[in-house]
Amino acid sequence: MDGPRYDCAIDAAMSVFEGRWKTVIICLLANNGPMRFNQLLKRIDGVSSRILTKQLRELENDNIVKRDVDTDTSLKVEYSLTPRGETLLPVMRAIAEWGLKNMFPYRVIIDDLT
């Protein structure tokens, strides 16, 4: 089967996250507020400008990220989370907590000791 099955709500939701850098982009924008393309590029180790552009466009098409162009000042472009994108943050926190507890159990034990 090619692509996600949109008859399954989980597949539809997970299609937003597919792509190696999307969760990193969302986290950076959530933690730092609006960021310019080069700021994102410098903060994401290992991503190419072509792939970053592609992932940002996909997030924009899914209404997760907003691209603001300020033509008043030498064509300044900033990316930020949309209100819809912000609704992903509790989901991402829950997935991160699950990952810590289930994929890295030794860390949870260490955290419980401190």
C-alpha positions in Angstrom: 0.0 0.0 0.0 1.4 3.4 -0.9 1.0 6.3 1.5 -1.0 6.6 4.7 -4.5 5.1 5.0 -6.8 8.0 5.7 -9.6 5.7 6.8 -7.6 5.3 10.0 -7.5 8.4 12.2 -4.0 7.5 13.6 -2.5 7.2 10.1 -4.0 10.5 9.2 -2.6 12.2 12.3 0.8 10.6 11.9 1.1 11.7 8.3 1.6 15.2 9.7 4.8 14.0 11.5 6.2 11.9 8.7 9.5 13.3 7.6 12.7 13.2 9.7 12.8 16.9 10.6 9.2 17.9 11.2 9.1 17.2 14.9 12.4 19.1 15.3 11.0 22.1 13.4 7.8 22.1 15.5 9.8 21.8 18.7 12.1 24.7 17.7 9.3 26.9 16.8 7.4 26.1 20.0 10.4 26.8 22.2 11.8 29.8 20.3 8.8 31.5 18.7 9.1 32.8 15.1 12.3 31.9 13.4 13.9 32.7 10.1 14.9 30.0 7.6 18.7 30.4 8.3 18.1 30.2 12.0 16.3 26.9 11.6 19.0 25.6 9.2 21.7 26.4 11.7 19.9 24.8 14.7 19.1 21.5 12.9 22.3 19.6 12.6 22.4 17.5 9.4 19.5 18.9 7.5 20.1 20.4 4.0 18.4 23.6 2.9 16.5 21.6 0.2 15.0 19.2 2.7 14.3 21.9 5.2 12.4 23.8 2.5 10.5 20.7 1.6 9.5 19.9 5.2 8.5 23.5 5.9 6.3 23.5 2.8 4.6 20.3 3.9 4.0 21.7 7.4 2.6 24.9 5.8 0.3 22.9 3.5 -1.0 21.0 6.6 -1.6 24.3 8.4 0.9 23.5 11.1 3.4 26.2 10.3 2.8 29.7 9.0 5.2 31.5 6.7 5.2 35.3 7.2 6.8 37.5 4.5 7.6 41.0 5.6 8.2 43.0 2.4 8.8 46.2 4.3 12.3 45.1 5.4 14.4 43.5 2.7 12.1 40.5 2.3 12.3 39.0 5.8 10.6 35.6 6.0 9.7 34.0 9.4 8.1 30.7 10.3 5.9 30.2 13.3 3.4 27.7 14.6 -0.3 28.2 13.7 -3.0 27.7 16.3 -3.5 24.3 14.7 0.2 23.5 15.1 0.1 24.5 18.7 -2.6 21.8 19.3 0.1 19.2 18.4 2.3 20.2 21.4 0.4 18.2 24.1 0.4 15.2 21.7 4.1 15.5 21.1 4.7 15.8 24.9 2.7 12.6 25.4 4.7 10.7 22.7 7.9 12.0 24.3 6.9 10.8 27.7 6.0 7.4 26.2 9.3 7.2 24.5 11.2 8.0 27.7 9.3 5.4 29.7 9.3 2.6 27.1 12.3 3.1 24.8 14.8 4.4 27.4 13.7 2.7 30.6 17.1 3.1 32.2 16.7 6.9 32.0 13.4 6.8 33.9 15.0 4.7 36.6 17.8 7.2 36.9 15.3 10.2 36.9 13.3 8.4 39.6 16.4 8.2 41.9 17.1 11.9 41.8 
